[in-house]
Amino acid sequence: MVEITSKTKYMDLLNEYPLLKTDLVKKNPKFGFLVTPMGKISLWESDLSEVSERAEMTVEDTVNLFIELVNSY
């Protein structure tokens, strides 16, 4: 299991847990940008703090959401 913090790379999580891509959008439609071609390119090296900015969520809420989803797999 990957440790999930604000500095965890989004693509590391996605490679480990491919269902995150669709499950995040179900939890918060603002994560829809993650599945667009431009989102994939622009967030390739992004960590969760950068992803939280794009989703208009706090870093803490974003990290907790990722932890919740990963723990459900």
Predicted model as a PDB file, atoms N, CA, C, CB and O in Angstrom, pLDDT in the B-factor column:
MODEL        1                                                                  
ATOM      1  N   MET A   1       0.839  -1.185   0.000  1.00 65.00           N  
ATOM      2  CA  MET A   1       0.000   0.000   0.000  1.00 65.00           C  
ATOM      3  C   MET A   1       0.883   1.246   0.000  1.00 65.00           C  
ATOM      4  CB  MET A   1      -0.954  -0.001   1.219  1.00 65.00           C  
ATOM      5  O   MET A   1       1.882   1.316   0.716  1.00 65.00           O  
ATOM      6  N   VAL A   2       0.506   2.199  -0.793  1.00 72.00           N  
ATOM      7  CA  VAL A   2       1.225   3.457  -0.904  1.00 72.00           C  
ATOM      8  C   VAL A   2       0.783   4.366   0.243  1.00 72.00           C  
ATOM      9  CB  VAL A   2       0.972   4.132  -2.292  1.00 72.00           C  
ATOM     10  O   VAL A   2      -0.408   4.469   0.534  1.00 72.00           O  
ATOM     11  N   GLU A   3       1.749   5.024   0.894  1.00 85.00           N  
ATOM     12  CA  GLU A   3       1.396   6.001   1.915  1.00 85.00           C  
ATOM     13  C   GLU A   3       0.801   7.223   1.220  1.00 85.00           C  
ATOM     14  CB  GLU A   3       2.640   6.392   2.784  1.00 85.00           C  
ATOM     15  O   GLU A   3       1.358   7.724   0.243  1.00 85.00           O  
ATOM     16  N   ILE A   4      -0.323   7.693   1.728  1.00 95.00           N  
ATOM     17  CA  ILE A   4      -1.022   8.799   1.084  1.00 95.00           C  
ATOM     18  C   ILE A   4      -0.878  10.052   1.937  1.00 95.00           C  
ATOM     19  CB  ILE A   4      -2.517   8.456   0.861  1.00 95.00           C  
ATOM     20  O   ILE A   4      -1.376  10.128   3.060  1.00 95.00           O  
ATOM     21  N   THR A   5      -0.178  11.034   1.367  1.00 96.00           N  
ATOM     22  CA  THR A   5       0.020  12.331   2.002  1.00 96.00           C  
ATOM     23  C   THR A   5      -0.185  13.406   0.940  1.00 96.00           C  
ATOM     24  CB  THR A   5       1.445  12.440   2.658  1.00 96.00           C  
ATOM     25  O   THR A   5      -0.470  13.104  -0.218  1.00 96.00           O  
ATOM     26  N   SER A   6      -0.041  14.634   1.340  1.00 96.00           N  
ATOM     27  CA  SER A   6      -0.188  15.738   0.377  1.00 96.00           C  
ATOM     28  C   SER A   6       0.896  15.698  -0.693  1.00 96.00           C  
ATOM     29  CB  SER A   6      -0.148  17.087   1.104  1.00 96.00           C  
ATOM     30  O   SER A   6       0.732  16.290  -1.760  1.00 96.00           O  
ATOM     31  N   LYS A   7       1.992  15.015  -0.425  1.00 96.00           N  
ATOM     32  CA  LYS A   7       3.105  14.941  -1.378  1.00 96.00           C  
ATOM     33  C   LYS A   7       3.085  13.667  -2.225  1.00 96.00           C  
ATOM     34  CB  LYS A   7       4.418  15.026  -0.634  1.00 96.00           C  
ATOM     35  O   LYS A   7       3.965  13.468  -3.062  1.00 96.00           O  
ATOM     36  N   THR A   8       2.102  12.820  -2.016  1.00 95.00           N  
ATOM     37  CA  THR A   8       1.979  11.606  -2.818  1.00 95.00           C  
ATOM     38  C   THR A   8       1.643  11.985  -4.248  1.00 95.00           C  
ATOM     39  CB  THR A   8       0.902  10.657  -2.236  1.00 95.00           C  
ATOM     40  O   THR A   8       0.779  12.828  -4.485  1.00 95.00           O  
ATOM     41  N   LYS A   9       2.316  11.372  -5.189  1.00 93.00           N  
ATOM     42  CA  LYS A   9       2.075  11.651  -6.605  1.00 93.00           C  
ATOM     43  C   LYS A   9       0.766  11.000  -7.055  1.00 93.00           C  
ATOM     44  CB  LYS A   9       3.256  11.144  -7.470  1.00 93.00           C  
ATOM     45  O   LYS A   9       0.511   9.825  -6.788  1.00 93.00           O  
ATOM     46  N   TYR A  10      -0.045  11.782  -7.734  1.00 90.00           N  
ATOM     47  CA  TYR A  10      -1.331  11.302  -8.224  1.00 90.00           C  
ATOM     48  C   TYR A  10      -1.159  10.081  -9.122  1.00 90.00           C  
ATOM     49  CB  TYR A  10      -2.059  12.412  -8.980  1.00 90.00           C  
ATOM     50  O   TYR A  10      -1.886   9.100  -8.974  1.00 90.00           O  
ATOM     51  N   MET A  11      -0.217  10.129 -10.041  1.00 88.00           N  
ATOM     52  CA  MET A  11      -0.038   9.015 -10.981  1.00 88.00           C  
ATOM     53  C   MET A  11       0.447   7.744 -10.290  1.00 88.00           C  
ATOM     54  CB  MET A  11       0.946   9.408 -12.071  1.00 88.00           C  
ATOM     55  O   MET A  11       0.134   6.645 -10.747  1.00 88.00           O  
ATOM     56  N   ASP A  12       1.204   7.868  -9.203  1.00 90.00           N  
ATOM     57  CA  ASP A  12       1.599   6.689  -8.438  1.00 90.00           C  
ATOM     58  C   ASP A  12       0.363   5.974  -7.890  1.00 90.00           C  
ATOM     59  CB  ASP A  12       2.549   7.083  -7.287  1.00 90.00           C  
ATOM     60  O   ASP A  12       0.267   4.748  -7.932  1.00 90.00           O  
ATOM     61  N   LEU A  13      -0.575   6.765  -7.378  1.00 92.00           N  
ATOM     62  CA  LEU A  13      -1.810   6.183  -6.858  1.00 92.00           C  
ATOM     63  C   LEU A  13      -2.651   5.582  -7.973  1.00 92.00           C  
ATOM     64  CB  LEU A  13      -2.617   7.235  -6.107  1.00 92.00           C  
ATOM     65  O   LEU A  13      -3.211   4.496  -7.826  1.00 92.00           O  
ATOM     66  N   LEU A  14      -2.734   6.291  -9.078  1.00 88.00           N  
ATOM     67  CA  LEU A  14      -3.536   5.808 -10.197  1.00 88.00           C  
ATOM     68  C   LEU A  14      -2.958   4.513 -10.770  1.00 88.00           C  
ATOM     69  CB  LEU A  14      -3.621   6.879 -11.291  1.00 88.00           C  
ATOM     70  O   LEU A  14      -3.711   3.612 -11.140  1.00 88.00           O  
ATOM     71  N   ASN A  15      -1.647   4.412 -10.845  1.00 88.00           N  
ATOM     72  CA  ASN A  15      -1.025   3.183 -11.330  1.00 88.00           C  
ATOM     73  C   ASN A  15      -1.298   2.006 -10.398  1.00 88.00           C  
ATOM     74  CB  ASN A  15       0.477   3.382 -11.486  1.00 88.00           C  
ATOM     75  O   ASN A  15      -1.475   0.875 -10.850  1.00 88.00           O  
ATOM     76  N   GLU A  16      -1.331   2.278  -9.105  1.00 92.00           N  
ATOM     77  CA  GLU A  16      -1.579   1.230  -8.109  1.00 92.00           C  
ATOM     78  C   GLU A  16      -3.071   0.896  -7.997  1.00 92.00           C  
ATOM     79  CB  GLU A  16      -1.039   1.666  -6.740  1.00 92.00           C  
ATOM     80  O   GLU A  16      -3.443  -0.260  -7.793  1.00 92.00           O  
ATOM     81  N   TYR A  17      -3.915   1.919  -8.132  1.00 93.00           N  
ATOM     82  CA  TYR A  17      -5.370   1.777  -7.960  1.00 93.00           C  
ATOM     83  C   TYR A  17      -6.098   2.418  -9.143  1.00 93.00           C  
ATOM     84  CB  TYR A  17      -5.836   2.425  -6.619  1.00 93.00           C  
ATOM     85  O   TYR A  17      -6.566   3.550  -9.021  1.00 93.00           O  
ATOM     86  N   PRO A  18      -6.207   1.737 -10.272  1.00 90.00           N  
ATOM     87  CA  PRO A  18      -6.799   2.334 -11.476  1.00 90.00           C  
ATOM     88  C   PRO A  18      -8.267   2.741 -11.318  1.00 90.00           C  
ATOM     89  CB  PRO A  18      -6.681   1.368 -12.616  1.00 90.00           C  
ATOM     90  O   PRO A  18      -8.746   3.597 -12.061  1.00 90.00           O  
ATOM     91  N   LEU A  19      -8.975   2.152 -10.380  1.00 93.00           N  
ATOM     92  CA  LEU A  19     -10.380   2.520 -10.177  1.00 93.00           C  
ATOM     93  C   LEU A  19     -10.545   3.921  -9.601  1.00 93.00           C  
ATOM     94  CB  LEU A  19     -11.046   1.519  -9.261  1.00 93.00           C  
ATOM     95  O   LEU A  19     -11.636   4.489  -9.651  1.00 93.00           O  
ATOM     96  N   LEU A  20      -9.479   4.474  -9.060  1.00 91.00           N  
ATOM     97  CA  LEU A  20      -9.551   5.832  -8.516  1.00 91.00           C  
ATOM     98  C   LEU A  20     -10.078   6.824  -9.541  1.00 91.00           C  
ATOM     99  CB  LEU A  20      -8.182   6.277  -8.028  1.00 91.00           C  
ATOM    100  O   LEU A  20     -10.843   7.730  -9.210  1.00 91.00           O  
ATOM    101  N   LYS A  21      -9.669   6.647 -10.761  1.00 86.00           N  
ATOM    102  CA  LYS A  21     -10.038   7.590 -11.825  1.00 86.00           C  
ATOM    103  C   LYS A  21     -11.550   7.786 -11.894  1.00 86.00           C  
ATOM    104  CB  LYS A  21      -9.514   7.097 -13.180  1.00 86.00           C  
ATOM    105  O   LYS A  21     -12.025   8.919 -11.970  1.00 86.00           O  
ATOM    106  N   THR A  22     -12.293   6.710 -11.870  1.00 90.00           N  
ATOM    107  CA  THR A  22     -13.751   6.824 -11.972  1.00 90.00           C  
ATOM    108  C   THR A  22     -14.401   7.061 -10.612  1.00 90.00           C  
ATOM    109  CB  THR A  22     -14.331   5.567 -12.607  1.00 90.00           C  
ATOM    110  O   THR A  22     -15.401   7.774 -10.521  1.00 90.00           O  
ATOM    111  N   ASP A  23     -13.850   6.476  -9.565  1.00 94.00           N  
ATOM    112  CA  ASP A  23     -14.456   6.626  -8.242  1.00 94.00           C  
ATOM    113  C   ASP A  23     -14.335   8.046  -7.704  1.00 94.00           C  
ATOM    114  CB  ASP A  23     -13.817   5.659  -7.269  1.00 94.00           C  
ATOM    115  O   ASP A  23     -15.221   8.508  -6.986  1.00 94.00           O  
ATOM    116  N   LEU A  24     -13.263   8.740  -8.037  1.00 92.00           N  
ATOM    117  CA  LEU A  24     -13.114  10.132  -7.602  1.00 92.00           C  
ATOM    118  C   LEU A  24     -14.193  11.010  -8.204  1.00 92.00           C  
ATOM    119  CB  LEU A  24     -11.734  10.670  -7.982  1.00 92.00           C  
ATOM    120  O   LEU A  24     -14.745  11.873  -7.522  1.00 92.00           O  
ATOM    121  N   VAL A  25     -14.498  10.798  -9.469  1.00 90.00           N  
ATOM    122  CA  VAL A  25     -15.522  11.598 -10.143  1.00 90.00           C  
ATOM    123  C   VAL A  25     -16.893  11.333  -9.524  1.00 90.00           C  
ATOM    124  CB  VAL A  25     -15.547  11.288 -11.658  1.00 90.00           C  
ATOM    125  O   VAL A  25     -17.718  12.241  -9.426  1.00 90.00           O  
ATOM    126  N   LYS A  26     -17.137  10.092  -9.108  1.00 93.00           N  
ATOM    127  CA  LYS A  26     -18.407   9.766  -8.451  1.00 93.00           C  
ATOM    128  C   LYS A  26     -18.545  10.496  -7.116  1.00 93.00           C  
ATOM    129  CB  LYS A  26     -18.521   8.252  -8.232  1.00 93.00           C  
ATOM    130  O   LYS A  26     -19.642  10.909  -6.741  1.00 93.00           O  
ATOM    131  N   LYS A  27     -17.436  10.653  -6.406  1.00 91.00           N  
ATOM    132  CA  LYS A  27     -17.451  11.322  -5.103  1.00 91.00           C  
ATOM    133  C   LYS A  27     -17.521  12.838  -5.239  1.00 91.00           C  
ATOM    134  CB  LYS A  27     -16.218  10.937  -4.305  1.00 91.00           C  
ATOM    135  O   LYS A  27     -18.155  13.516  -4.430  1.00 91.00           O  
ATOM    136  N   ASN A  28     -16.857  13.366  -6.277  1.00 89.00           N  
ATOM    137  CA  ASN A  28     -16.827  14.805  -6.489  1.00 89.00           C  
ATOM    138  C   ASN A  28     -16.643  15.063  -7.985  1.00 89.00           C  
ATOM    139  CB  ASN A  28     -15.688  15.479  -5.651  1.00 89.00           C  
ATOM    140  O   ASN A  28     -15.566  14.810  -8.524  1.00 89.00           O  
ATOM    141  N   PRO A  29     -17.672  15.559  -8.657  1.00 90.00           N  
ATOM    142  CA  PRO A  29     -17.592  15.790 -10.112  1.00 90.00           C  
ATOM    143  C   PRO A  29     -16.447  16.712 -10.530  1.00 90.00           C  
ATOM    144  CB  PRO A  29     -18.890  16.373 -10.601  1.00 90.00           C  
ATOM    145  O   PRO A  29     -16.056  16.706 -11.697  1.00 90.00           O  
ATOM    146  N   LYS A  30     -15.908  17.496  -9.612  1.00 87.00           N  
ATOM    147  CA  LYS A  30     -14.799  18.387  -9.954  1.00 87.00           C  
ATOM    148  C   LYS A  30     -13.535  17.613 -10.290  1.00 87.00           C  
ATOM    149  CB  LYS A  30     -14.524  19.346  -8.809  1.00 87.00           C  
ATOM    150  O   LYS A  30     -12.591  18.178 -10.842  1.00 87.00           O  
ATOM    151  N   PHE A  31     -13.506  16.330  -9.965  1.00 87.00           N  
ATOM    152  CA  PHE A  31     -12.362  15.502 -10.338  1.00 87.00           C  
ATOM    153  C   PHE A  31     -12.458  15.038 -11.785  1.00 87.00           C  
ATOM    154  CB  PHE A  31     -12.258  14.295  -9.411  1.00 87.00           C  
ATOM    155  O   PHE A  31     -11.591  14.295 -12.244  1.00 87.00           O  
ATOM    156  N   GLY A  32     -13.467  15.448 -12.502  1.00 86.00           N  
ATOM    157  CA  GLY A  32     -13.627  15.073 -13.898  1.00 86.00           C  
ATOM    158  C   GLY A  32     -12.446  15.490 -14.759  1.00 86.00           C  
ATOM    159  O   GLY A  32     -12.158  14.844 -15.767  1.00 86.00           O  
ATOM    160  N   PHE A  33     -11.763  16.552 -14.379  1.00 82.00           N  
ATOM    161  CA  PHE A  33     -10.603  17.007 -15.151  1.00 82.00           C  
ATOM    162  C   PHE A  33      -9.486  15.964 -15.160  1.00 82.00           C  
ATOM    163  CB  PHE A  33     -10.076  18.324 -14.583  1.00 82.00           C  
ATOM    164  O   PHE A  33      -8.646  15.967 -16.060  1.00 82.00           O  
ATOM    165  N   LEU A  34      -9.469  15.074 -14.169  1.00 77.00           N  
ATOM    166  CA  LEU A  34      -8.411  14.072 -14.085  1.00 77.00           C  
ATOM    167  C   LEU A  34      -8.462  13.072 -15.228  1.00 77.00           C  
ATOM    168  CB  LEU A  34      -8.498  13.342 -12.772  1.00 77.00           C  
ATOM    169  O   LEU A  34      -7.449  12.461 -15.566  1.00 77.00           O  
ATOM    170  N   VAL A  35      -9.625  12.904 -15.819  1.00 76.00           N  
ATOM    171  CA  VAL A  35      -9.765  11.899 -16.876  1.00 76.00           C  
ATOM    172  C   VAL A  35      -9.730  12.503 -18.280  1.00 76.00           C  
ATOM    173  CB  VAL A  35     -11.058  11.139 -16.688  1.00 76.00           C  
ATOM    174  O   VAL A  35      -9.872  11.785 -19.271  1.00 76.00           O  
ATOM    175  N   THR A  36      -9.545  13.805 -18.364  1.00 80.00           N  
ATOM    176  CA  THR A  36      -9.430  14.431 -19.678  1.00 80.00           C  
ATOM    177  C   THR A  36      -7.992  14.278 -20.180  1.00 80.00           C  
ATOM    178  CB  THR A  36      -9.843  15.938 -19.619  1.00 80.00           C  
ATOM    179  O   THR A  36      -7.068  14.157 -19.375  1.00 80.00           O  
ATOM    180  N   PRO A  37      -7.798  14.282 -21.483  1.00 80.00           N  
ATOM    181  CA  PRO A  37      -6.426  14.176 -22.004  1.00 80.00           C  
ATOM    182  C   PRO A  37      -5.498  15.273 -21.463  1.00 80.00           C  
ATOM    183  CB  PRO A  37      -6.447  14.237 -23.527  1.00 80.00           C  
ATOM    184  O   PRO A  37      -4.348  15.001 -21.118  1.00 80.00           O  
ATOM    185  N   MET A  38      -5.994  16.491 -21.393  1.00 77.00           N  
ATOM    186  CA  MET A  38      -5.164  17.582 -20.879  1.00 77.00           C  
ATOM    187  C   MET A  38      -4.881  17.396 -19.395  1.00 77.00           C  
ATOM    188  CB  MET A  38      -5.845  18.934 -21.119  1.00 77.00           C  
ATOM    189  O   MET A  38      -3.780  17.689 -18.930  1.00 77.00           O  
ATOM    190  N   GLY A  39      -5.869  16.912 -18.651  1.00 70.00           N  
ATOM    191  CA  GLY A  39      -5.669  16.667 -17.229  1.00 70.00           C  
ATOM    192  C   GLY A  39      -4.618  15.607 -16.981  1.00 70.00           C  
ATOM    193  O   GLY A  39      -3.804  15.735 -16.066  1.00 70.00           O  
ATOM    194  N   LYS A  40      -4.630  14.567 -17.788  1.00 71.00           N  
ATOM    195  CA  LYS A  40      -3.638  13.504 -17.643  1.00 71.00           C  
ATOM    196  C   LYS A  40      -2.229  14.035 -17.873  1.00 71.00           C  
ATOM    197  CB  LYS A  40      -3.934  12.361 -18.616  1.00 71.00           C  
ATOM    198  O   LYS A  40      -1.295  13.678 -17.154  1.00 71.00           O  
ATOM    199  N   ILE A  41      -2.084  14.884 -18.874  1.00 76.00           N  
ATOM    200  CA  ILE A  41      -0.766  15.438 -19.191  1.00 76.00           C  
ATOM    201  C   ILE A  41      -0.321  16.429 -18.116  1.00 76.00           C  
ATOM    202  CB  ILE A  41      -0.788  16.125 -20.571  1.00 76.00           C  
ATOM    203  O   ILE A  41       0.812  16.367 -17.639  1.00 76.00           O  
ATOM    204  N   SER A  42      -1.212  17.337 -17.740  1.00 76.00           N  
ATOM    205  CA  SER A  42      -0.828  18.393 -16.806  1.00 76.00           C  
ATOM    206  C   SER A  42      -0.616  17.882 -15.390  1.00 76.00           C  
ATOM    207  CB  SER A  42      -1.873  19.469 -16.795  1.00 76.00           C  
ATOM    208  O   SER A  42       0.091  18.514 -14.605  1.00 76.00           O  
ATOM    209  N   LEU A  43      -1.217  16.748 -15.056  1.00 75.00           N  
ATOM    210  CA  LEU A  43      -1.097  16.233 -13.695  1.00 75.00           C  
ATOM    211  C   LEU A  43      -0.175  15.030 -13.591  1.00 75.00           C  
ATOM    212  CB  LEU A  43      -2.450  15.867 -13.170  1.00 75.00           C  
ATOM    213  O   LEU A  43      -0.127  14.379 -12.547  1.00 75.00           O  
ATOM    214  N   TRP A  44       0.549  14.729 -14.640  1.00 76.00           N  
ATOM    215  CA  TRP A  44       1.415  13.552 -14.659  1.00 76.00           C  
ATOM    216  C   TRP A  44       2.355  13.518 -13.457  1.00 76.00           C  
ATOM    217  CB  TRP A  44       2.224  13.520 -15.947  1.00 76.00           C  
ATOM    218  O   TRP A  44       2.532  12.468 -12.840  1.00 76.00           O  
ATOM    219  N   GLU A  45       2.953  14.649 -13.121  1.00 85.00           N  
ATOM    220  CA  GLU A  45       3.904  14.718 -12.009  1.00 85.00           C  
ATOM    221  C   GLU A  45       3.326  15.421 -10.779  1.00 85.00           C  
ATOM    222  CB  GLU A  45       5.163  15.434 -12.455  1.00 85.00           C  
ATOM    223  O   GLU A  45       4.068  15.753  -9.855  1.00 85.00           O  
ATOM    224  N   SER A  46       2.025  15.650 -10.757  1.00 90.00           N  
ATOM    225  CA  SER A  46       1.409  16.398  -9.664  1.00 90.00           C  
ATOM    226  C   SER A  46       1.261  15.547  -8.414  1.00 90.00           C  
ATOM    227  CB  SER A  46       0.051  16.929 -10.090  1.00 90.00           C  
ATOM    228  O   SER A  46       1.074  14.331  -8.472  1.00 90.00           O  
ATOM    229  N   ASP A  47       1.352  16.235  -7.278  1.00 94.00           N  
ATOM    230  CA  ASP A  47       1.055  15.557  -6.024  1.00 94.00           C  
ATOM    231  C   ASP A  47      -0.373  15.922  -5.600  1.00 94.00           C  
ATOM    232  CB  ASP A  47       2.092  15.944  -4.914  1.00 94.00           C  
ATOM    233  O   ASP A  47      -1.048  16.705  -6.269  1.00 94.00           O  
ATOM    234  N   LEU A  48      -0.815  15.350  -4.493  1.00 94.00           N  
ATOM    235  CA  LEU A  48      -2.208  15.551  -4.093  1.00 94.00           C  
ATOM    236  C   LEU A  48      -2.507  16.993  -3.694  1.00 94.00           C  
ATOM    237  CB  LEU A  48      -2.547  14.631  -2.946  1.00 94.00           C  
ATOM    238  O   LEU A  48      -3.657  17.424  -3.784  1.00 94.00           O  
ATOM    239  N   SER A  49      -1.516  17.738  -3.263  1.00 94.00           N  
ATOM    240  CA  SER A  49      -1.780  19.145  -2.952  1.00 94.00           C  
ATOM    241  C   SER A  49      -2.131  19.915  -4.223  1.00 94.00           C  
ATOM    242  CB  SER A  49      -0.558  19.788  -2.257  1.00 94.00           C  
ATOM    243  O   SER A  49      -2.990  20.796  -4.195  1.00 94.00           O  
ATOM    244  N   GLU A  50      -1.481  19.593  -5.324  1.00 92.00           N  
ATOM    245  CA  GLU A  50      -1.788  20.243  -6.604  1.00 92.00           C  
ATOM    246  C   GLU A  50      -3.140  19.767  -7.149  1.00 92.00           C  
ATOM    247  CB  GLU A  50      -0.670  19.960  -7.634  1.00 92.00           C  
ATOM    248  O   GLU A  50      -3.901  20.552  -7.714  1.00 92.00           O  
ATOM    249  N   VAL A  51      -3.424  18.492  -6.975  1.00 90.00           N  
ATOM    250  CA  VAL A  51      -4.714  17.957  -7.411  1.00 90.00           C  
ATOM    251  C   VAL A  51      -5.844  18.617  -6.628  1.00 90.00           C  
ATOM    252  CB  VAL A  51      -4.760  16.420  -7.233  1.00 90.00           C  
ATOM    253  O   VAL A  51      -6.898  18.911  -7.192  1.00 90.00           O  
ATOM    254  N   SER A  52      -5.634  18.853  -5.334  1.00 92.00           N  
ATOM    255  CA  SER A  52      -6.674  19.472  -4.511  1.00 92.00           C  
ATOM    256  C   SER A  52      -7.011  20.876  -4.997  1.00 92.00           C  
ATOM    257  CB  SER A  52      -6.234  19.520  -3.053  1.00 92.00           C  
ATOM    258  O   SER A  52      -8.170  21.288  -4.956  1.00 92.00           O  
ATOM    259  N   GLU A  53      -6.004  21.607  -5.456  1.00 90.00           N  
ATOM    260  CA  GLU A  53      -6.256  22.948  -5.996  1.00 90.00           C  
ATOM    261  C   GLU A  53      -7.180  22.879  -7.205  1.00 90.00           C  
ATOM    262  CB  GLU A  53      -4.933  23.633  -6.381  1.00 90.00           C  
ATOM    263  O   GLU A  53      -8.116  23.669  -7.329  1.00 90.00           O  
ATOM    264  N   ARG A  54      -6.910  21.935  -8.088  1.00 86.00           N  
ATOM    265  CA  ARG A  54      -7.722  21.799  -9.300  1.00 86.00           C  
ATOM    266  C   ARG A  54      -9.137  21.351  -8.975  1.00 86.00           C  
ATOM    267  CB  ARG A  54      -7.074  20.812 -10.264  1.00 86.00           C  
ATOM    268  O   ARG A  54     -10.080  21.702  -9.685  1.00 86.00           O  
ATOM    269  N   ALA A  55      -9.294  20.568  -7.895  1.00 87.00           N  
ATOM    270  CA  ALA A  55     -10.616  20.073  -7.503  1.00 87.00           C  
ATOM    271  C   ALA A  55     -11.346  21.047  -6.582  1.00 87.00           C  
ATOM    272  CB  ALA A  55     -10.485  18.722  -6.819  1.00 87.00           C  
ATOM    273  O   ALA A  55     -12.484  20.808  -6.178  1.00 87.00           O  
ATOM    274  N   GLU A  56     -10.666  22.151  -6.258  1.00 90.00           N  
ATOM    275  CA  GLU A  56     -11.231  23.171  -5.379  1.00 90.00           C  
ATOM    276  C   GLU A  56     -11.633  22.575  -4.028  1.00 90.00           C  
ATOM    277  CB  GLU A  56     -12.443  23.833  -6.045  1.00 90.00           C  
ATOM    278  O   GLU A  56     -12.716  22.840  -3.507  1.00 90.00           O  
ATOM    279  N   MET A  57     -10.732  21.767  -3.481  1.00 93.00           N  
ATOM    280  CA  MET A  57     -10.912  21.159  -2.162  1.00 93.00           C  
ATOM    281  C   MET A  57      -9.690  21.496  -1.319  1.00 93.00           C  
ATOM    282  CB  MET A  57     -11.118  19.604  -2.266  1.00 93.00           C  
ATOM    283  O   MET A  57      -8.639  21.858  -1.849  1.00 93.00           O  
ATOM    284  N   THR A  58      -9.838  21.375  -0.001  1.00 96.00           N  
ATOM    285  CA  THR A  58      -8.667  21.547   0.845  1.00 96.00           C  
ATOM    286  C   THR A  58      -7.753  20.340   0.658  1.00 96.00           C  
ATOM    287  CB  THR A  58      -9.072  21.719   2.341  1.00 96.00           C  
ATOM    288  O   THR A  58      -8.203  19.264   0.264  1.00 96.00           O  
ATOM    289  N   VAL A  59      -6.492  20.526   0.937  1.00 96.00           N  
ATOM    290  CA  VAL A  59      -5.541  19.427   0.816  1.00 96.00           C  
ATOM    291  C   VAL A  59      -5.931  18.303   1.765  1.00 96.00           C  
ATOM    292  CB  VAL A  59      -4.102  19.910   1.106  1.00 96.00           C  
ATOM    293  O   VAL A  59      -5.877  17.129   1.400  1.00 96.00           O  
ATOM    294  N   GLU A  60      -6.319  18.658   2.966  1.00 96.00           N  
ATOM    295  CA  GLU A  60      -6.708  17.643   3.956  1.00 96.00           C  
ATOM    296  C   GLU A  60      -7.906  16.830   3.474  1.00 96.00           C  
ATOM    297  CB  GLU A  60      -7.036  18.307   5.303  1.00 96.00           C  
ATOM    298  O   GLU A  60      -7.906  15.604   3.589  1.00 96.00           O  
ATOM    299  N   ASP A  61      -8.916  17.492   2.940  1.00 96.00           N  
ATOM    300  CA  ASP A  61     -10.093  16.773   2.431  1.00 96.00           C  
ATOM    301  C   ASP A  61      -9.727  15.874   1.253  1.00 96.00           C  
ATOM    302  CB  ASP A  61     -11.187  17.767   2.009  1.00 96.00           C  
ATOM    303  O   ASP A  61     -10.241  14.762   1.133  1.00 96.00           O  
ATOM    304  N   THR A  62      -8.845  16.351   0.392  1.00 95.00           N  
ATOM    305  CA  THR A  62      -8.419  15.555  -0.763  1.00 95.00           C  
ATOM    306  C   THR A  62      -7.661  14.316  -0.310  1.00 95.00           C  
ATOM    307  CB  THR A  62      -7.543  16.395  -1.709  1.00 95.00           C  
ATOM    308  O   THR A  62      -7.935  13.214  -0.786  1.00 95.00           O  
ATOM    309  N   VAL A  63      -6.720  14.483   0.596  1.00 96.00           N  
ATOM    310  CA  VAL A  63      -5.950  13.344   1.111  1.00 96.00           C  
ATOM    311  C   VAL A  63      -6.890  12.346   1.772  1.00 96.00           C  
ATOM    312  CB  VAL A  63      -4.866  13.815   2.117  1.00 96.00           C  
ATOM    313  O   VAL A  63      -6.773  11.140   1.552  1.00 96.00           O  
ATOM    314  N   ASN A  64      -7.821  12.841   2.580  1.00 96.00           N  
ATOM    315  CA  ASN A  64      -8.762  11.946   3.252  1.00 96.00           C  
ATOM    316  C   ASN A  64      -9.645  11.192   2.261  1.00 96.00           C  
ATOM    317  CB  ASN A  64      -9.632  12.734   4.215  1.00 96.00           C  
ATOM    318  O   ASN A  64      -9.948  10.018   2.474  1.00 96.00           O  
ATOM    319  N   LEU A  65     -10.053  11.844   1.196  1.00 95.00           N  
ATOM    320  CA  LEU A  65     -10.856  11.195   0.180  1.00 95.00           C  
ATOM    321  C   LEU A  65     -10.063  10.072  -0.503  1.00 95.00           C  
ATOM    322  CB  LEU A  65     -11.333  12.224  -0.855  1.00 95.00           C  
ATOM    323  O   LEU A  65     -10.583   8.976  -0.713  1.00 95.00           O  
ATOM    324  N   PHE A  66      -8.826  10.350  -0.838  1.00 95.00           N  
ATOM    325  CA  PHE A  66      -7.980   9.329  -1.450  1.00 95.00           C  
ATOM    326  C   PHE A  66      -7.772   8.157  -0.499  1.00 95.00           C  
ATOM    327  CB  PHE A  66      -6.629   9.926  -1.858  1.00 95.00           C  
ATOM    328  O   PHE A  66      -7.825   7.001  -0.919  1.00 95.00           O  
ATOM    329  N   ILE A  67      -7.537   8.443   0.769  1.00 96.00           N  
ATOM    330  CA  ILE A  67      -7.358   7.367   1.767  1.00 96.00           C  
ATOM    331  C   ILE A  67      -8.621   6.533   1.868  1.00 96.00           C  
ATOM    332  CB  ILE A  67      -6.995   7.951   3.157  1.00 96.00           C  
ATOM    333  O   ILE A  67      -8.561   5.303   1.880  1.00 96.00           O  
ATOM    334  N   GLU A  68      -9.770   7.204   1.940  1.00 95.00           N  
ATOM    335  CA  GLU A  68     -11.056   6.504   2.038  1.00 95.00           C  
ATOM    336  C   GLU A  68     -11.259   5.564   0.841  1.00 95.00           C  
ATOM    337  CB  GLU A  68     -12.218   7.523   2.119  1.00 95.00           C  
ATOM    338  O   GLU A  68     -11.641   4.406   1.011  1.00 95.00           O  
ATOM    339  N   LEU A  69     -11.003   6.066  -0.345  1.00 95.00           N  
ATOM    340  CA  LEU A  69     -11.205   5.240  -1.535  1.00 95.00           C  
ATOM    341  C   LEU A  69     -10.207   4.081  -1.594  1.00 95.00           C  
ATOM    342  CB  LEU A  69     -11.084   6.096  -2.797  1.00 95.00           C  
ATOM    343  O   LEU A  69     -10.594   2.947  -1.878  1.00 95.00           O  
ATOM    344  N   VAL A  70      -8.951   4.352  -1.333  1.00 95.00           N  
ATOM    345  CA  VAL A  70      -7.938   3.289  -1.388  1.00 95.00           C  
ATOM    346  C   VAL A  70      -8.252   2.199  -0.354  1.00 95.00           C  
ATOM    347  CB  VAL A  70      -6.519   3.873  -1.140  1.00 95.00           C  
ATOM    348  O   VAL A  70      -8.099   1.011  -0.635  1.00 95.00           O  
ATOM    349  N   ASN A  71      -8.683   2.605   0.819  1.00 94.00           N  
ATOM    350  CA  ASN A  71      -9.024   1.623   1.860  1.00 94.00           C  
ATOM    351  C   ASN A  71     -10.239   0.787   1.497  1.00 94.00           C  
ATOM    352  CB  ASN A  71      -9.275   2.327   3.177  1.00 94.00           C  
ATOM    353  O   ASN A  71     -10.446  -0.286   2.064  1.00 94.00           O  
ATOM    354  N   SER A  72     -11.045   1.269   0.557  1.00 93.00           N  
ATOM    355  CA  SER A  72     -12.238   0.516   0.169  1.00 93.00           C  
ATOM    356  C   SER A  72     -11.925  -0.566  -0.875  1.00 93.00           C  
ATOM    357  CB  SER A  72     -13.297   1.469  -0.377  1.00 93.00           C  
ATOM    358  O   SER A  72     -12.787  -1.387  -1.188  1.00 93.00           O  
ATOM    359  N   TYR A  73     -10.714  -0.572  -1.408  1.00 91.00           N  
ATOM    360  CA  TYR A  73     -10.343  -1.550  -2.439  1.00 91.00           C  
ATOM    361  C   TYR A  73      -9.785  -2.803  -1.812  1.00 91.00           C  
ATOM    362  CB  TYR A  73      -9.324  -0.956  -3.411  1.00 91.00           C  
ATOM    363  O   TYR A  73      -9.418  -3.738  -2.522  1.00 91.00           O  
TER     364      TYR A  73                                                      
ENDMDL                                                                          
END                                                                             
